[in-house]
Amino acid sequence: METLWDDSPLTALDVAERVNRTQKKPMAIQTVKTLLARLVKKGAVTHRQQGNRYLYAPTNAREDYVAAESESFLQRIFRGAAAPMLAHLVNRSDLTPEEIADLRKLLDEKEGS
């Protein structure tokens, strides 16, 4: 999905080439085609035929997907309560001083709104 969000539409070969640039163990083109077919079946990716090949593109923007998955995770794991989730993440993460400052700023802004 990251590859398609970064640039689309792409052919299966384009996806395989881009994915394999960042992977230690290359993925076979047939594996990529299988994954794309599954994503099409799930509705996460759309495709259209161009000549003898298919062009693939995501059906939703990355931001929309992240928002939906975050909400689903929050509901399933933390019963919709954001504070326990944030506490868990903060306690389990090695945060830089800059990240801590960013979190403080976000919370201050949220409190002010």
Number of C-alpha atoms within 10 A of each C-alpha: 13 10 16 20 15 9 11 14 19 17 21 22 17 18 22 20 16 13 16 15 10 9 9 8 8 12 13 12 16 12 12 18 16 12 13 22 17 13 17 17 11 10 12 15 18 19 18 12 10 9 7 5 13 16 17 23 22 21 16 14 10 14 10 10 13 12 11 11 12 12 13 14 14 16 13 10 11 13 12 14 11 13 10 14 16 11 10 11 12 13 10 9 8 10 13 9 9 9 11 13 12 12 14 12 12 12 12 11 10 9 8 7 6
